[in-house]
Amino acid sequence: MYNLGELFPFITAQVEQKKWAKRSITERADILYKFIDLVEKHKEELAKLLSDETGKPIKEARAEIANVKIGTSGFIERARKEN
């Protein structure tokens, strides 16, 4: 049996997902592009953190962080075309 503290993150996620779904594709895209900008701004810091936490070589961590921009941009553009 779960206690309320354990369920809270799941309940919160369900509520927030419903709010997200109500946003227009344009609004969601704008938010995701801001996310990409933040990742780009902090890419070296994020790569170092990823490397430290996973033991990956820094070169691999940098490539993985770079893929965030590529993948997210692709999903955004695909969603725009489908709507």
C-alpha positions in Angstrom: 0.0 0.0 0.0 1.3 3.5 -0.8 1.2 6.5 1.5 0.3 9.9 0.3 3.9 11.1 0.2 4.8 8.3 -2.3 1.8 9.1 -4.5 2.2 12.8 -4.5 4.7 12.9 -7.4 2.5 10.8 -9.6 -0.6 12.8 -8.8 1.3 16.1 -9.5 2.5 14.7 -12.8 -1.0 13.8 -13.9 -2.3 17.2 -13.1 0.6 19.0 -14.8 0.3 16.8 -17.9 -3.3 17.8 -18.3 -2.3 21.5 -18.1 0.4 20.8 -20.7 -2.0 19.1 -23.0 -4.3 22.2 -23.0 -1.5 24.4 -24.3 -1.3 25.0 -28.1 1.4 23.4 -30.1 3.0 26.8 -30.6 3.1 27.5 -26.9 4.5 24.1 -26.2 7.2 24.6 -28.9 8.1 27.9 -27.4 8.6 26.4 -24.0 10.7 23.5 -25.4 12.9 25.9 -27.4 13.5 27.8 -24.2 14.5 24.5 -22.6 16.9 23.8 -25.5 18.4 27.3 -25.0 19.0 26.5 -21.3 20.6 23.2 -22.1 22.9 25.0 -24.7 23.8 27.7 -22.2 24.8 25.1 -19.6 26.0 22.3 -21.9 29.5 22.0 -20.4 28.2 22.0 -16.9 25.6 19.4 -17.8 28.2 17.3 -19.6 30.5 17.4 -16.5 27.6 16.4 -14.3 26.6 13.6 -16.6 30.2 12.4 -16.7 30.6 12.5 -13.0 27.4 10.7 -12.2 27.6 8.0 -14.9 31.4 7.6 -15.3 31.1 8.3 -19.0 34.1 10.0 -20.6 33.5 13.7 -21.0 33.5 13.5 -24.8 30.6 11.0 -24.7 28.7 13.1 -22.2 29.1 16.2 -24.4 27.8 14.3 -27.4 24.8 13.1 -25.3 24.0 16.6 -24.2 24.3 17.8 -27.8 21.7 15.2 -28.8 19.1 16.9 -26.6 19.0 19.8 -29.0 18.8 17.6 -32.0 16.2 15.2 -30.7 14.0 17.9 -29.1 14.1 20.1 -32.1 13.1 17.2 -34.3 10.1 16.3 -32.1 9.0 19.9 -32.0 9.0 20.2 -35.8 7.3 16.9 -36.3 4.5 18.0 -33.9 4.1 21.3 -35.7 3.7 19.5 -39.1 1.2 17.0 -37.7 -1.1 19.8 -36.3 
